[in-house]
């Protein structure tokens, strides 16, 4: 296991800055996910650590060892790619054993290591098969086994599940989490899939346009987004966002929503300014059709027009209008909704972002 330190990392291709500034430490034994949309710099950052991309400026350390100019094969890392990258002419056993053979390990020791790894990954019955005889999930486990057998200091995963179907991705996520609990090896995982990030990570690094937008546990980035980008990127369905402003009346602060005035939660009052332009965010699951679903009295009731209902199975998405503002509401499929229903907004769940800086007013 090892600590990985990224210090003031930047990466450019000619005049194009891909990673504009990245400064972060992955703690020993931690499972960290780099999450963000395509082009945000997450895979490039991983490849710089692996030695597959040169670093424009900055330093990367594994423990106390500077690795900027260390050959990739000498960094003691193991990487699993999106494409599996298995040797098609080799059996599962030969694929897993390949790196050990290159190191000149005796065959008896290779047998022990390959069998130990294949047992963990449940690949024992498949050791004599070729990759073309395997399913996508089995191929991915072989790729993981080839990385594991080297007992590296750090595992690197570059969108390893994106080629699998939804059901298999769920199974593989569980297997990878259990694998990390067993091996306790420092792991860095790149994905654009927020579900993978939320279910796998000890901490998530959310990147946007070459910068770190927020670092936190899955709970922190979901419940306390630092900015508008994170708030919209995390969560499915996406957070409702309404452009509005703050107003003051008789010493009380409100969020103005046309003719409605939503009381400003106390945690925002220290940054409140008259007529400050803000974006109000509220998750679809934090708006209810019955007040008793909110376990405190900080509730705002408002009339609503229901435009559309969309059944998702266990839940229903309501496309609604409050005044001229559109709200998506997610409720249980068992809820009864009528044309004269009202919405009840959980005031403790409101998020406010400065329209100019897009930073949260709760910080």
Buried (B, 14 or more C-beta within 10 A) or exposed (E): BBBBBBEEBBBEEEEEBBBBBBEBEBEBBBBBBBBBEEBBBBBBBBBBBBBBBEBBEBEBBBEEEEBEEBEEEEBBBBBBBBEBEBEEEBBBBBBBBBBBEEEEBEEEEBBEBBBEBBEBBEBEEBBEBBBEEBEBBBBBBBBBBBBBBBEBBBBBBBBBBEBBEEEBBBEBBEBBBEBBEEBEBBBBBBBBBBEBBBBBBBBBBBBBBBBBBBBBBBEBBBEBBBBBBBBBBBBEBBBBBBEBBBBEEEEEBBBBBEEBBBBBBEEBEEBBEEEBEBBBBBBBBBBBBBBEBBEEEBBBEBEBEBEEEEEEEEBBBBBBEBBEBEBBBBBEEEBEBEEEBEBBBBBBBBBBBBBEEBEBBBE
